[in-house]
Each structure stands twice: as structure tokens, then as C-alpha cells.
Amino acid sequence: MFFHGTADQNVPYEHVSCFVNRLQSNGNDCTLLTFPGMGHGFFRYGENGNVPYARTIEASVAFLQRIQLIA
């Protein structure tokens, strides 16, 4: 599970997207949740009205449930 903003100046979005594609092409269960216009650290609690924070928590729980690491 990867969360990445398209405006990240530290780690270019294209690098993460390519990495996720390679993982998937090698049979790994991998998901990229894209946040358009967001930079590095966008999902920290208290940032951006906590909307990205809530989305990352919800997506993380759903992913972990889907791969049966949590109930």
C-alpha cells in the first residue's frame, strides 16, 4: 500500500508509480492511492483538514483486511 501526492518534491510521483507497477507485474499485491496536487507529508494528522489522513487510515484498514492481516 502506497500513498503518494502528485506534487511531491522529495520523491517524484513517477518513481513511486513505476515502482508499484513493477511490484504488480511481479505478482505482488500492491496498491497506489494517488492524491492529486499533494506534496510530501500531505497525510499527517492536522494537515489539509485531516481529509487525506482519514483516507489513508480507511484505505490502510481496508487493505489489511483484504489481505487478512487484520479482522
N, C-alpha and C positions, 0 to 999 in steps of 0.2 A: 504494500500500500504506500503510494507516494502522493504527497500533496505539494503542488507547486504553482507559484504565481508566474504568469507570463512576463511580468516586468521585473523579475528577479535580476539584480545587477551582480550578485555574487556567484550564483550558479545559473547559467543560461538555461532557459526552459527547454531549448532544443536538445541540450545534453541529457537532461532527465528523460525527455520523450524518447530519444534514441535508446537510452539505457533500458527503459521499460519495454520498448519494442523488442530489443534483443533478449531480454528475460522471457518475454512471452513467446518469442519464436523458438526458444529452447525448452518450452513446455512448462515454464513456471507460472504459477497462479499469481498474477501481479496486476495491480490496478493503479492508474494515474488519475487523480482528481485534480482537474485544472481550475485555477482561479484567475480569470482574465483581469489584466491590469494590476494585479497584486505583486508586491515586491517580496524580498526576503523577510521572513519572520512575520508574515501577514496574519497568521492564525494564533498569535499569542493572546492569552486572556487579557481583555481590556482594550484590545486593538480593533479598529474597524467595527465598532458596535457589537463586538463578540459574534457577529454573524459567521465569519469564517471559522472561528473557534468551535461554534456549535456544529457546523457542517463537518468539520474534521472529526469531532468526537462521534457524531452519529455514523459517519462513514466507517470509522475505525471499528466501532462496535459491530456494525453490520458485516464487515469483512471478517472479523474474528469469529463471529457466529457462523458465517457461511463456511469457513474452513474448520469449524468445530473446535476452536481453541477455547471458546467460552460459550456458556449456555444462553 
